[in-house]
């Protein structure tokens, strides 16, 4: 299997800015100020004695620049990718220290790497990166201080110091530097931890709100479905029974009408037709009020049946593509069916279109729905409530998805929706 190095943008702009400030401090610490023309006079240095840009400073600048650019994107996924990322940064610091003679800003770049390690790793990885950064930082301090003879030669111009006094001074400076290094690392990582904790709390709160909203919607839907079922039973038992009785009575009247049989028959046939139509409408209403619009069928079968019923009502071309290859939850399937049913009903009733296209497809994470027609269109700001678009949008949002309408008067209409197939964990 091919190994992929996946990255993402830096998640915290303030922390990224802090990293650049720390690296900027390192740059200023290593800048050869004595070689600048305007400072040479003040410092009493001769430009002839040193180069304008020392070779060591070039190495330091290149390493700092690459180290800063590596912070623009952070690795995600594989732990191997993350450790390669950290190792490259430590390698840049060691190159700058060894070849570039990078001595003064020994802590800043290590703190930057520790912060990045804290962002990309979990607990154990964070401890390892912090420990390595601390060890390398203290080593970069101790190694120069271990050359006592060289330091003694450099301090020869100062008041005389004995070797024991110099050893004591170096030990004091070394211990102080190590403690300072540890404190700065600890404080910096505590600050990063506070930022991460605050972000995680917000994400958990948002996820809890989303979950609570879904539970509330499910309870509301359950209550609505129970009420719909009750109304459906009442329609079936009461109104349906009465209309059936009416139809029987009208049929009897047709058989036993004593006078003006032709006119009576005409009116009674009309009444009979109206009663039959009312029964059809009631059956349709009962079907609409069912708790499961799919009626136990797979989503593809239910949609094909719905499209077949509507196709005879469309005076033109109706093309539909159903590419549903991934499993779909019952709630998502019911929502998709309702969206398609409402949208196509609106198209048939109001659009005056002769070309309609329905397309539904899925990938690993989302279901994509698109309905497009060449009808007269409408103004969404004025007709949203009348066409039930608000209800359709609420259905999509309740499932964690989105629904968009692109239309204008006499320019057709395009409805697109995106519904997640999996629970979104933030």
N, C-alpha and C positions, 0 to 999 in steps of 0.2 A: 504493500500500500504506500502510495506516494506521500511523503511528509510535507505538510503545509505549515508555513509560519504565518499565523493569523495575528493581526494587530487591531487595535482600536485607538481612536483619538484619546488624548489625556482627559480623564473625566473631571478634573478639578482645575479650572483656570487659575484661581488664586494660588494653589500649590505649585502649579507650573511656573507662575510668575516668581514665586519665592525661589524655586530652583534656579531660574535665570539670574536672580539677584545674587544668590550665593556664588554662582559661577562668575558673575561680574566682579564680585569682591576678589575672587581668586585671580582674575585677569589683572585687576588694579594692583594686587599685591606683587605680581610678577613683572609688571611693566617696567622696562629699563628707563626709569625717569632720568637717570644721570646722563643718558645719551640724547635727550631732547635738547634742541638748540637753545631754547629759552631758559632751560633750567641749568645748563652747564655752567653759566656764569655765576649763578647763585651758589651752586654746589662746589665751585672751584675745580671742576673736572675738565680735562682736556679731551676734545672729541677725537684727537689723534690716537689716544691711548686705547680706545675701545671702538668696536664696530657700532654702526647706527642701530642695527637690529641683530642682536646676537643669535647664533644658531640655536642656542638653548631656548630662547624666547619663541622661535618659530615652532619648535616641537610642542612647547606648552600651548601656544595659540591653536595649533591644529587639533591637538587632543581635546582642549576645552570646547572648541567649535563642534567637533564630532560628538562629544559627550552631551552637549546641549541639544543637538539635533535629534539624538536618540530619545529624548524626552517628549518629542512631539507625538509619538505613538507608542503605546504600551502593548506588550504581547498578551494574548488571551488563549485559553484552551490548554494545550499541552504544557506540563511542568518542565519538560525538556526545553521548550522554546523560552520559557521564563529564565531558566538557569543560564542558557546561552546568552540571553540578553544581559543578565547581571554580570556574567563572566567577561563579556566584551567590554563593559564599562570599567570593571576593575582592571582589565588589561590596559585600557587607555590611560588610566591613572598611573599604573606602574611604568608604562612607557614614558609618560611625561616626567615621572620622578627619576627614572634611570637615565634616559637619554637627554631629557630636557633639563635635568638638574633642578627639578621642581621641589623646592624645600619649604618656602614660607607658608603657602596656603595649604598645609597638610590636611586640614579637617574639612574644608568646604566641599570638595568634590565627593569625599566619602559620605558626607551627610546627604548629598543629593542622591547618591546611589542607594543609601539606606531608605530614604523616603520613597523612592520608586519601588524598591523591594517590598516595602510595607503596603504599597498600593496593589501590587499584583499577586502577592502570596497570602496564604492563610497563616495560622499561628506559628507552626513549626518553621515554615519558610522564612517568616519575618525574623525569628530569632537567629536563624543561621546567617541571613544577610547582615543583620545588625552586628553579630559577633565577628564576622569576617571584616566588615568595615571598621569596627573598633580595633581589631588586631592589626590590620594594615595601617591604620592611621597612627596608632602608637608606635608601630615599627618604623614608620617614616620619620617619626620624631626621635626615637631612641638611636637609630643608626648614625645620624650626624653628630649626636651628642656623645657617642662612644669614642670618637676620635679626640681624645683628651690632648694629645701632643699638638695636633693641628689647631685646636682651639686655643691652647696655651701660646702658640706662636702668633696667632691672630691678636691675642690680647697683650702681646709684649709691649705695645705702646702705652698701655694703661698702667696705673700703679701696680707694683709687683704683687703677684699672687702665688702662693706656694701651691704645689701639686695637691696636697690634702685639701686646701681651701677651694681649689678649683674643682676637685672631685665633689666636694660637698655642695658647691653652687650648681654644678651640672645635675647632681642627684635631685636637688630641690626643684630645679627647672623642669627636669624630666617628670618627676612625680606630679608637679603642678599641671604640666601639660597633659598628662594622661588623665588626671581627674577632670580637667576642663574639657577634654575631648569626650569623656564619658558623660559629663553633665549636659553638654550641648547636644550630643546624640540622643540622650534620654529625653531632654526637653523637646527637641524637634519631633521625635517620634510620638511623644505624648500629644503634641499639638496635632499631628496627622491623625492619630487615633481618635481624638475628639472630633475632628472633621468627618472621619469615616463613620463614627458612631452616630453623629447627627444625621448624616445622609441615610444610613441604614434605618434609623428610626423613622425618618420621613417616608422611606420606601415601604416599611412595614405598616405605617399608618395608612398610606395610600392603598396598599393591598387589602388591609382590614376594611377600609371604607368601601372598596370595590366589592369585596366578598359580602359585606353587610348589605350593600345595595342589591346584590344578586339574590341573597336570601329574602330580602323584602319583596323583590319582584316575583320570586317564586311563590311566596305566601299570597301575594296579591293575585297572581295568576291562578293559584289553586282556588282561592275564594271566588274569583270570576268564573272559573270553570264549573264550580259547584252550582253557582247561580245560573249559569247557562244551561246546565243539565236539567235543573229544576224547571226553568222556563220551557225548555224543549219538551219535557214530559207533559207539562200543562198544555202546550200547544197541541201535542199529539193526542192527549186524552180528551181534552175539552173541545177545542176549536175543530180539530180534525174530525171528531165524532159528529159534531153538529153539521159540518159541511157535508159529510157523508150522508147523514140523514136528509139534508136538504136536497142532495142529488137524487136520492131515492124518491122523495116526494115529487120532485119535478118530473121524474120518469113516469111516475104513476099518473100525474096530471096529463101527460102526453097521451096516455092510454085511455083515460076516462073523460076527457073534455067533451061535453055534450053539444056545445054550440060554437059557431065560428071557428071551426077546427083549424083552418089554415093559419089565421092570425094567432090563435093561441099556440099553435105548434111553433110558429116563428119565435114568439117571445120565450116560450119554454125552452126551445133549443138554445137560444142565446143565454138564458139563465143556466142551463146545464153546462154550457161551455165555460161560463164564468166560474161556476163551482169547480169544474175540473181544473181550471187555471189556478184557482185559489188553493186547491189541494197540492198542485205542483209547487206553488210558491212556498207553501208550508213545509213540504218535504225538503225543499232547498234551504229554508231557514233552519230547520232541524239539523240538516247536514252541516250548515255553517256553524251552528252552536255546539257541535260536538267537541269534546275535549281533545281528541286526537284527529286533526284534519287529514292525516295520512290514512286513517282507518286501518292501521296495522300493516299497511303496504310499505315496501321499500320506497325511498324518496324518488328514485328514478321512475318507478312504475306509476306512482301517484302523479308526478309531473307530466309524464307522457299521456296519461288519461286526461289530465286537465287541459293540456295543449290540444289534444284531439277534440275535446268538447268545444273549445273556443275557436278552433280552426275553421269550422263551418260558419262562424259568425263574422269572419274577416274577409272582406271583398278584395283580396289581393294575395300577395306572397307572405307566408308566415314560415320562417326558418328557425328551428331551435336545435341547439347542440348541448347535449348533456354529457359532460366528461367528468363523472364522479368516480374516481378510482380509489379514494381513501375512505375508511370508515367515518360515518357521520353520526353524532349523537342524536337522540330523539328530539331534544329541545332545539338543536340547530336545524334539523330536518323540518320540524314543524314551522320554525321561523322562516326558512327559505320558501316553503310551500305557501305560507300566507303572503309573503312579499311578492312572489310571482303571481299568485291569484289576484291580489289587489291591483298590482301594476297592469297586468293584462286586461283585467276588467275595465280599468280606467282607459286604456288604449282603445278597446273596442267601443266603449260608450262615447268617448269625447274626442279622440284624436283625429278621426276621419283619415286615418293612415291606410295605405294600400301595400306598404312594405314594413314588416315587423321582424325583428331578429332577437332571439333569446339565446344567451350563451351562459352556461354554468360550468365551471371547472374547479378543480381542487389541486393543491400541492400538499406538502407535508404539514403545513401549519395553517393554511387559510383556504376558505371557499370564496370564489370570485363569481359575482353575478352581474350580468349586463343585459339590459333590455333597451332596444333602440328602435325608433320608428321615424317615418318621414311625414308625420301629421302636421297639424296646424300649430302645435306647441301651445305654450301658455306662459303667463307671467307668474313665477313661483311666489313672489311676494304677495300676490293678490289671491291666488287660488290654492294655497297650500292646504287650508282647512277643508275646502270643498272636495278636493281630490283625495283626501286621506293620507297625504304625504307625511304629515306630522306623526300619525300613528305608525306608518312604515318606518320612519326614522327612529322612533322610540323602540320599536321591535329590534332593530339592528343594534342600537346602543345598548339595550338590555342584555344582549348576548356578547357585549364587548367589541362590537364591530362598528362600521361606519357606513353611511348611505349618502350618496351625492346625486343631485339632479342638475343636469345641464340642458337648459331649454330656453326658448324665447319665442314670442309670437311668430307663427308661420315659418319656423325654422326647425321643426321636429323636436324630439325629446330623447334624451339619453339618461337612463337610470343605472347607476353602478353601486354595488354594495360589496363590502369585504367583511367576512365573518370568521373569527378564529375557530379552528377545529380542536384546539387544546387549551387548557387553562393557562392563563398568563400569570407567571410567578414573578413578582417584582423584587 
